[in-house]
Amino acid sequence: MADKKLSARPVKLLLLQAVFVLSWSSGFIGAKLGAQTAGAFNLLFWRFVLVSVCLALFLNVRLIKITWSEIKHHAVIGFLSQFLYLSCVYVAIQNGLPPGIAAIIAALQPLMTAALSSASVTEKSGGWQWLGLMIGFVGVSIVISGQYVNTGAEVGLVMYLLPLVSALGLTMATLYERRSTLVQSRRSDLSVSLFIQSLFTLLGFGMAVFYTDSLRIPSEPEVLISVVWLTVFSTFVAYLSLWMLLREMTATHVAVLVYLEPPVTLVWAALVFGDVIYASTYVGIAVVVAGLILVRLKQPAIGCTT
């Protein structure tokens, strides 16, 4: 029985990684469905209204057991990994930055995570990991540059910097969650964690729509579909799979999966919206896979402790 459990673990981990990549990539598809019609902050506000209500109903009486230490801990994570990450990406795209370009800039996150993890005794990144990360970044660059080589849109410099802020925010949230002693003691209740994070994210977007005077009740079919899509796939499935992976893998190994998001997003867009996939896309995907394999084969000298 024990041998069967051990043999099934790699398969389950592989499936969890696939779910992580697909769910995080789904955010770009959901955003394209509704952001242009509803507006970035308005779409994100209603997304987290639905998320918070669903989680509150699911948790029910467990909400009264939430401690102040949990609230402080997950408020930080929610601000970094949800409010800051999403608002910067969505605003940049709304102001003319192509989603693929935003994706490749945000894909700098694994390099940031690797660099900051190198200072940690438990998650030190080796030379082979760095080489694999750089190869993965080259692969993403090939994919995105091939898709947008003929794009001549004029976008302000600030819009290019916003996804970089998103990447930094998610990096800090990943490392903060990984190293927190609170997570070690209360890591079983992911629904409570996500509720606190989403509630503070909702408060943030509530202030954003109030400040920009962009709040309105969605009525268009594509916006309603987008809100549900972003709630189910891009919130529940995406963030829960992220924190579950952080239990099994180092922060660097989880972050490197972000490299697969832009290629997978392109495939999603081709299937859903009929976007053209160029030959460079297939070349870039192959390079990304090569980088991932290199990172996985060459483990760091010092393992991760949990």
C-alpha positions as CSV (number, residue, x, y, z in Angstrom):
1,M,0.0,0.0,0.0
2,A,2.8,2.4,0.9
3,D,4.6,1.6,-2.4
4,K,1.4,2.4,-4.4
5,K,1.1,5.8,-2.6
6,L,4.8,6.6,-3.4
7,S,4.4,5.7,-7.1
8,A,1.2,7.7,-7.4
9,R,2.7,10.9,-5.9
10,P,4.8,12.0,-9.0
11,V,1.7,11.6,-11.1
12,K,-0.4,13.7,-8.8
13,L,2.3,16.3,-8.6
14,L,2.5,16.5,-12.4
15,L,-1.3,16.9,-12.6
16,L,-1.2,19.6,-10.0
17,Q,1.4,21.5,-12.0
18,A,-0.7,21.2,-15.2
19,V,-3.7,22.5,-13.3
20,F,-1.6,25.4,-12.0
21,V,-0.4,26.4,-15.4
22,L,-3.8,26.1,-17.1
23,S,-5.6,28.0,-14.3
24,W,-3.2,30.9,-14.2
25,S,-3.2,31.2,-18.0
26,S,-7.0,31.3,-17.9
27,G,-6.8,34.8,-16.4
28,F,-5.8,36.3,-19.7
29,I,-8.7,34.6,-21.5
30,G,-11.2,35.7,-18.9
31,A,-9.8,39.2,-19.0
32,K,-10.1,39.4,-22.8
33,L,-13.7,38.3,-22.5
34,G,-14.8,41.1,-20.2
35,A,-12.2,43.8,-19.5
36,Q,-12.7,45.8,-22.7
37,T,-16.5,46.1,-22.0
38,A,-16.6,46.3,-18.2
39,G,-13.3,48.0,-17.4
40,A,-10.4,46.5,-15.5
41,F,-11.2,47.7,-11.9
42,N,-14.9,47.1,-12.4
43,L,-14.4,43.6,-13.7
44,L,-12.0,42.7,-10.9
45,F,-14.3,44.2,-8.3
46,W,-17.2,42.0,-9.2
47,R,-14.9,39.0,-9.6
48,F,-13.8,39.3,-5.9
49,V,-17.4,40.1,-4.8
50,L,-18.3,36.6,-6.1
51,V,-15.2,35.0,-4.7
52,S,-15.7,36.5,-1.2
53,V,-19.4,35.6,-1.1
54,C,-18.8,32.0,-2.2
55,L,-16.0,31.5,0.3
56,A,-18.1,33.1,3.1
57,L,-21.0,30.7,2.4
58,F,-18.6,27.7,2.3
59,L,-16.8,28.6,5.5
60,N,-19.9,29.6,7.4
61,V,-19.3,29.4,11.2
62,R,-15.6,28.8,10.7
63,L,-15.3,32.5,10.0
64,I,-15.6,33.3,13.7
65,K,-12.6,31.2,14.5
66,I,-10.2,33.3,12.3
67,T,-7.5,34.9,14.4
68,W,-5.9,38.3,14.1
69,S,-2.5,36.8,13.3
70,E,-4.1,35.0,10.3
71,I,-5.7,38.2,9.1
72,K,-2.5,40.1,9.2
73,H,-0.6,37.3,7.5
74,H,-3.0,36.8,4.6
75,A,-3.8,40.4,4.2
76,V,-0.1,40.9,3.1
77,I,-0.3,38.0,0.7
78,G,-3.6,39.1,-0.7
79,F,-2.3,42.6,-1.4
80,L,0.9,41.3,-3.1
81,S,-0.3,38.3,-5.0
82,Q,-3.9,39.4,-5.9
83,F,-4.5,43.2,-5.7
84,L,-1.1,44.4,-6.8
85,Y,-0.5,41.7,-9.3
86,L,-3.9,41.9,-11.0
87,S,-4.4,45.6,-10.9
88,C,-1.0,46.4,-12.5
89,V,-1.4,43.8,-15.3
90,Y,-5.0,44.7,-16.1
91,V,-4.4,48.5,-16.1
92,A,-1.4,48.0,-18.4
93,I,-3.5,45.9,-20.9
94,Q,-6.4,48.3,-20.7
95,N,-4.0,51.2,-21.7
96,G,-2.7,49.5,-24.8
97,L,0.0,47.0,-23.7
98,P,-0.6,43.7,-25.6
99,P,-1.4,40.8,-23.2
100,G,1.5,38.8,-24.5
101,I,3.9,41.5,-23.8
102,A,2.5,41.9,-20.3
103,A,2.9,38.1,-19.9
104,I,6.6,38.0,-20.8
105,I,7.4,41.0,-18.5
106,A,5.5,39.3,-15.7
107,A,7.4,36.1,-16.5
108,L,10.5,37.8,-15.1
109,Q,9.1,36.6,-11.7
110,P,11.0,33.2,-11.7
111,L,14.3,35.1,-12.1
112,M,13.4,37.4,-9.2
113,T,12.4,34.5,-7.1
114,A,15.6,32.6,-7.9
115,A,17.7,35.6,-7.1
116,L,16.0,36.3,-3.8
117,S,15.9,32.6,-2.9
118,S,19.7,32.4,-3.3
119,A,20.0,34.3,-0.1
120,S,18.1,31.5,1.7
121,V,19.9,28.5,3.2
122,T,16.9,26.2,2.5
123,E,16.3,27.3,-1.1
124,K,19.6,28.2,-2.5
125,S,19.6,28.2,-6.3
126,G,22.5,26.5,-8.1
127,G,24.2,27.3,-11.3
128,W,22.2,24.7,-13.3
129,Q,18.9,26.2,-12.0
130,W,20.0,29.7,-13.1
131,L,20.9,28.3,-16.5
132,G,17.5,26.5,-16.8
133,L,15.7,29.7,-15.7
134,M,17.6,31.8,-18.3
135,I,16.8,29.2,-21.1
136,G,13.1,29.3,-20.1
137,F,13.1,33.1,-20.3
138,V,14.7,32.9,-23.8
139,G,11.9,30.5,-24.8
140,V,9.2,32.8,-23.6
141,S,10.9,35.7,-25.4
142,I,10.9,33.8,-28.7
143,V,7.2,33.0,-28.3
144,I,6.1,36.6,-27.5
145,S,8.4,38.3,-30.0
146,G,7.1,36.0,-32.8
147,Q,3.5,36.9,-31.9
148,Y,4.1,40.7,-31.7
149,V,6.8,41.3,-34.2
150,N,4.5,43.4,-36.4
151,T,2.8,45.3,-33.5
152,G,3.6,49.0,-33.7
153,A,1.3,50.3,-30.9
154,E,2.7,53.2,-29.0
155,V,2.5,52.5,-25.3
156,G,3.9,54.7,-22.5
157,L,6.9,53.5,-20.6
158,V,4.9,53.3,-17.4
159,M,2.7,50.6,-18.9
160,Y,5.7,48.4,-19.5
161,L,6.8,48.8,-15.9
162,L,3.5,47.8,-14.4
163,P,3.8,44.1,-15.2
164,L,7.2,44.2,-13.7
165,V,5.7,45.5,-10.4
166,S,3.2,42.6,-10.7
167,A,6.0,40.1,-11.0
168,L,7.8,41.6,-8.0
169,G,4.6,41.5,-5.9
170,L,3.9,37.8,-6.7
171,T,7.6,37.0,-6.0
172,M,7.4,38.6,-2.5
173,A,4.1,36.9,-1.8
174,T,5.6,33.5,-2.8
175,L,8.6,33.8,-0.6
176,Y,6.7,35.3,2.3
177,E,4.2,32.4,2.2
178,R,7.0,29.9,1.9
179,R,9.0,31.1,4.8
180,S,6.2,32.0,7.2
181,T,6.0,30.1,10.4
182,L,2.3,30.8,10.5
183,V,1.8,28.7,7.4
184,Q,3.6,25.9,9.0
185,S,1.1,25.7,11.9
186,R,-2.1,26.5,9.9
187,R,-1.4,25.3,6.4
188,S,-4.3,22.8,6.3
189,D,-7.2,25.4,5.8
190,L,-6.5,26.9,2.4
191,S,-10.1,28.1,2.1
192,V,-9.7,30.4,5.1
193,S,-6.4,31.7,3.7
194,L,-8.0,32.4,0.3
195,F,-11.0,34.1,1.9
196,I,-8.9,36.5,3.9
197,Q,-6.8,37.3,0.9
198,S,-9.8,37.8,-1.4
199,L,-11.7,39.9,1.1
200,F,-8.8,42.4,1.4
201,T,-8.4,42.3,-2.4
202,L,-12.1,43.2,-2.7
203,L,-11.6,46.1,-0.4
204,G,-8.7,47.3,-2.5
205,F,-10.7,47.1,-5.8
206,G,-13.7,48.7,-4.0
207,M,-11.6,51.7,-3.3
208,A,-10.2,51.6,-6.8
209,V,-13.6,51.7,-8.5
210,F,-14.8,54.4,-6.1
211,Y,-11.7,56.5,-6.8
212,T,-12.0,56.1,-10.6
213,D,-15.9,56.3,-10.6
214,S,-16.0,53.1,-12.7
215,L,-18.4,50.9,-10.7
216,R,-21.4,49.6,-12.5
217,I,-23.4,46.4,-12.4
218,P,-22.4,44.0,-15.2
219,S,-25.2,43.0,-17.6
220,E,-23.4,42.1,-20.8
221,P,-23.2,38.3,-21.4
222,E,-19.5,38.3,-22.1
223,V,-18.9,40.2,-18.8
224,L,-21.0,37.9,-16.8
225,I,-19.2,34.9,-18.3
226,S,-15.9,36.6,-17.6
227,V,-16.7,37.1,-13.9
228,V,-17.6,33.5,-13.4
229,W,-14.6,32.3,-15.4
230,L,-12.2,34.4,-13.4
231,T,-13.8,33.4,-10.2
232,V,-13.7,29.6,-10.8
233,F,-10.6,29.1,-12.8
234,S,-8.4,32.1,-12.2
235,T,-9.1,32.5,-8.5
236,F,-10.2,29.3,-6.8
237,V,-8.3,26.8,-8.9
238,A,-5.2,29.0,-9.5
239,Y,-4.4,30.2,-6.0
240,L,-5.3,27.0,-4.3
241,S,-3.0,25.1,-6.7
242,L,-0.3,27.6,-6.1
243,W,-0.2,27.2,-2.3
244,M,-0.6,23.4,-2.6
245,L,2.5,23.3,-4.9
246,L,4.4,25.3,-2.3
247,R,4.0,22.5,0.1
248,E,5.6,20.0,-2.3
249,M,8.2,22.1,-4.1
250,T,10.7,24.9,-3.6
251,A,9.5,28.5,-4.4
252,T,12.0,28.5,-7.3
253,H,10.6,25.3,-8.8
254,V,7.0,26.6,-8.5
255,A,7.9,30.0,-10.0
256,V,9.6,28.5,-13.0
257,L,6.2,27.1,-14.1
258,V,5.2,30.7,-14.8
259,Y,7.3,30.4,-18.0
260,L,4.6,28.1,-19.4
261,E,1.9,30.6,-19.0
262,P,2.5,32.8,-22.1
263,P,2.8,29.8,-24.5
264,V,-0.3,28.1,-22.9
265,T,-2.2,31.4,-23.1
266,L,-1.5,31.6,-26.8
267,V,-2.9,28.1,-27.3
268,W,-6.0,29.1,-25.3
269,A,-6.4,32.2,-27.4
270,A,-6.1,30.3,-30.6
271,L,-8.7,27.8,-29.5
272,V,-11.2,30.3,-28.0
273,F,-10.7,33.4,-30.2
274,G,-9.0,31.9,-33.3
275,D,-5.7,33.7,-32.8
276,V,-2.9,32.6,-35.2
277,I,0.0,30.7,-33.7
278,Y,3.2,31.2,-35.6
279,A,6.1,28.8,-36.1
280,S,8.2,30.8,-33.6
281,T,5.6,29.8,-30.9
282,Y,6.4,26.1,-31.3
283,V,10.2,26.9,-31.2
284,G,9.7,28.9,-28.1
285,I,7.7,26.2,-26.4
286,A,10.4,23.7,-27.1
287,V,13.0,26.0,-25.6
288,V,10.8,26.5,-22.5
289,V,10.4,22.8,-22.0
290,A,14.2,22.3,-22.3
291,G,14.8,24.9,-19.6
292,L,12.2,23.3,-17.3
293,I,13.8,19.9,-17.8
294,L,17.2,21.3,-16.9
295,V,16.0,22.9,-13.7
296,R,14.3,19.7,-12.6
297,L,17.2,17.3,-13.5
298,K,19.8,19.5,-11.7
299,Q,18.5,19.8,-8.1
300,P,20.0,22.4,-5.8
301,A,22.7,21.2,-3.5
302,I,20.6,22.1,-0.4
303,G,17.1,20.8,-0.3
304,C,14.0,22.6,0.9
305,T,12.7,22.1,4.4
306,T,9.1,22.4,5.3
